[in-house]
Amino acid sequence: MLYFKLKFFLFYILLLVLNVNYVVTQFITASIIGSTVLGGWFGWDTVKDNTFCLLPKVECCNDKHVPYNLSRLKVSLSQKMFGQPLVNELVNILVAHKESIKDVNRQNKKALVISLHGWSGVGKNYAASMIADAIYAKGMQSRFVKMFMGKKDFDCSDMEKSKKDLMATINLIVSSCPTSLIIFDEIHDMCPTILDTIKPMLDHHHAVDGIDYRNSIFIFISNIGGPQIATNLLELYDKGIKRNEVEFHHFEPIIRRTSYYTGGFEKSSTIAQHLIDHYIPFLPLEQHHVEMCALAEFRALGVLQPTEEMMIDALSIITYGPSEDQPIFANNGCKRFVKHIPYVIQKYKPKEEL
Ligand SMILES: *[C@@H]1O[C@H](CO)[C@@H](O)[C@H](O)[C@H]1NC(C)=O
């Protein structure tokens, strides 16, 4: 609270120094005096929510900007994610985490750490952005969401600096909002050992350098384990287990084992010490899932009933694997539709509408 007051005060000084428009300054003076008085009565957070946080460009860590609406996640997953029984479990996982945030008697013992695995194009990033959209009003654009990318964000030749920067960035975000979301994408391309930097933040500590990480969420995304997930699924099919009947334990051991030898997870104590709470396998898509994706994409673009010709054209870019003898799984999932379907729509339009 004191920290906030100080920040506000410095902001005010800055405005004066910059000699911002007199009226604005007057308004802020009035609000500061007003909120100082009110703050004594109602508590700072209430006053802040009703003054500063209502300014158009301000994003605060409150219910308005962080609605944490998991019904929204449930709806998005059911409408846009096809053939992924275990991905749907994200809703239950997040509800459990959220309930422990709200309930003082239960309290989260550690940050929630989820690792998403699967072939490219099966919707891992899509799922992460659905989570962000459900928790934050601004979704991925929220300042409480940070995404680090495999190769791009870390300089493996200067690990000391990379690690220090990483710590500083995450500290800053989580200290401004305890319910922040930190995403590491393309872990398979990340320098080994980088993840060990954040290990203390994922562990059962009340606070690390004075910051409490236990209500935050960390998501790891990679294609590690993709081929193994496909092989396992085929074996389960052979045993008569249906897609909707698969369980986490059918995949977790193989994903953990594969991860421990790959990219940013290599020999990672994050894995060895069981700091990842959930390994979520994204199953490779089959023809009817890909058809559902295509249909959803057409509809999103305003074509409610694509003709059979258009569907055939859209689906023609999909190839199936894992081998020519077993053309069961769509190689790139639904990824290529984003560009291909707008093209198909254009192609089948009557000429005069060009
Ligand atoms: C949460 O999301 C659902 C589904 O999108 C929506 O119907 C509901 O109004 C939202 N609730 C709040 C409190 O915003």
Ligand as a Chemical Component Dictionary entry (heavy atoms), coordinates in Angstrom:
data_LIG
# 
_chem_comp.id                   LIG 
_chem_comp.type                 NON-POLYMER 
_chem_comp.pdbx_formal_charge   0 
_chem_comp.three_letter_code    LIG 
# 
loop_
_chem_comp_atom.comp_id 
_chem_comp_atom.atom_id 
_chem_comp_atom.alt_atom_id 
_chem_comp_atom.type_symbol 
_chem_comp_atom.charge 
_chem_comp_atom.model_Cartn_x 
_chem_comp_atom.model_Cartn_y 
_chem_comp_atom.model_Cartn_z 
_chem_comp_atom.pdbx_ordinal 
LIG C1 C1 C 0 -18.190 -15.369 -18.090 1  
LIG O1 O1 O 0 -18.181 -15.913 -19.390 2  
LIG C2 C2 C 0 -19.423 -16.449 -19.821 3  
LIG C3 C3 C 0 -19.193 -17.182 -21.137 4  
LIG O2 O2 O 0 -18.492 -16.400 -22.079 5  
LIG C4 C4 C 0 -20.418 -15.300 -19.923 6  
LIG O3 O3 O 0 -21.666 -15.784 -20.341 7  
LIG C5 C5 C 0 -20.541 -14.638 -18.551 8  
LIG O4 O4 O 0 -21.372 -13.509 -18.660 9  
LIG C6 C6 C 0 -19.183 -14.230 -18.025 10 
LIG N1 N1 N 0 -19.326 -13.820 -16.641 11 
LIG C7 C7 C 0 -18.874 -12.665 -16.203 12 
LIG C8 C8 C 0 -19.044 -12.403 -14.755 13 
LIG O5 O5 O 0 -18.315 -11.854 -16.935 14 
# 
loop_
_chem_comp_bond.comp_id 
_chem_comp_bond.atom_id_1 
_chem_comp_bond.atom_id_2 
_chem_comp_bond.value_order 
_chem_comp_bond.pdbx_ordinal 
LIG C1 O1 SING 1  
LIG C1 C6 SING 2  
LIG O1 C2 SING 3  
LIG C2 C3 SING 4  
LIG C2 C4 SING 5  
LIG C3 O2 SING 6  
LIG C4 O3 SING 7  
LIG C4 C5 SING 8  
LIG C5 O4 SING 9  
LIG C5 C6 SING 10 
LIG C6 N1 SING 11 
LIG N1 C7 SING 12 
LIG C7 C8 SING 13 
LIG C7 O5 DOUB 14 
# 
